[in-house]
Amino acid sequence: MPDYRVLIAANIVKNFGEKRALDGVSLELPRGQVVGLLGPNGAGKTTLIKIILGLLLADAGRVYLRTQNGEAPVAPGRIGVVMEGSRNYYANIPVITNAVYFAALKGVAAREAAERFRRWALRFGLEEEVLEQPLATFSRGMQQKAALAISLLHDPDFVILDEPTLGLDPESRLELEKIIHGLAEEGKGTLIASHDLGFIQRTADRVVFIRAGKVILDDATAQLIRRYEKPWYLVRTASDLQEMPPGWRESGQWRQRDERTLLFTGGWQELRQYICAEPELEVVAVQKETASLEDIFMEIQEEAGNVDAP
Amino acid sequence: MWTLLKAEAILSFAQFRRYFFNSLLSLGIMVLFFYGLFYGIALFVNAPLEGSSLSSLVLGFVVWTFTLGILHGIAQDIQTEATRGTLEQLALGRYRLEAILLVRSAFTVVVSLLMALIIVVALQAITGVRLHFNLAGLPALLILALGVAGLSLALGALALYFKDVSMLFTIIQFGFLPYILAAENAFAGQALLPLAPALHLTFRSFVNGEPVTGSMATAALLNSLVLFAFGLGLFRWVYGVVRRKGNLSMY
């Protein structure tokens, strides 16, 4: 029988003085899934993560595990965490010593921790000879990999990553994507808070949007993209376009992306009619574009902004 | 708990090795500091220090090193960890934060005592005086350690809340030495002062070889227990407050 466990944060409310940072936020993280936590700066992502970890106490709501046998409390020691930035571990001592020390705080014996760390390090592409070097000598990407490896030494059921791609080059970001997919395949539930929407789109099975302390959207990534998918077309012109033909901008269907690219929202027949009506406009290419998480995020932001507006 | 003890030993050794030169330098400075203290007092009383008065001075110095070791192990470590940003990682383990800090302070004490031992040997060579300590006083030192741990947790609570309490450390660091030395002779009426009975007991046990029994030992134990309970209670309460406020690691 599969060991079915879900980490649940239910109706979390948190106030900082007069300011309500989280207003009834709920989130579910099943094992084997990757959940992306998105939102603008100050939306409450890190606050929610700290409450899940027990570093911050909520004013209302609770965090628990749903298991086959009912509910169970969450032991923070069962979660692997990489907090934002490079300040997770002691930068001045060898990375392997950091690994042994922080694994011991989670109850893993020194020898076992060193062996496990070597295995993870090898998998993450950290060579044996760098393991005796202080973390401070590592590149940002290597530090992130080392931090992730250390966070996995106690074999947690869930992994929480706060802004894991911060300062990573594209190659390291790609490697991190593979690692996260691998963690999901091993059955670990992974929560990623990030501003890197492309990264989330490629890694997360589900995304949760938070804005001003409220969940404004919680859906499967693929479904979300399908739901928000519109027939968007990129229309490229042969020469620079000083301004759009009359009526196009007013229709609300056209946007200018750059001097030679227009973005059209609407059906193919409708697009043909627009183009045929402007023989002066020399169109060299028409390309259908699908919605990215970034487009959806911007749209949701706009919608939420309109809702909030008086 | 054994895993935690071993881990703290590994971390202490790694830090000591990383800053080996500074550790050696601090040892030399401690010897010089005591040397200055030794001749300063001899000059002040206009008589050479010897016998039990010298033993008291050396013991006072060792106890000072010992108490500062515990204070640094808990209170100052919180400040350092918060500055580094690693305090949250410590709080995410399976052990209580105060347990980690107490174990860490135990290692700081072991290192401090080893350094004090080296200092004593160096001092004997410098002054030419042989010191005689009665090891039967070890229980008194443990009672003292309990009280100092309580005081350290209380200071640690202040460091958790106010983040920077370095001025308080400085005051305690220099105020503690005369406090410790004064506790040797005056006991009556001071049983309620923090650590005073334990300090008095430590001196009498180590220097005079008096057994750790009777009303003085009871008063010392009670004093240290109250101090420890106060420190632990305050630490847990403040830990809850900073977790509610969300500024556990905000330096």
Interface residues (C-beta under 8 A of the other chain):
Chain A: K14 F16 T47 K50 L53 G54 L55 L56 L57 A75 P76 G77 I79 V81 M83 G85 R87 N88 Y89 Y90 A91 N92 I93 P94 T97 V100 Y101 F102 A104 L105 K106 G107 V108 A109 A110 P134
Chain B: T3 L4 K6 A7 I10 L11 A14 Q15 R18 R84 G85 T86 E88 Q89 L90 A91 L92 G93 R94 Y95 I100 G240 R243 R244 K245 G246 L248 S249
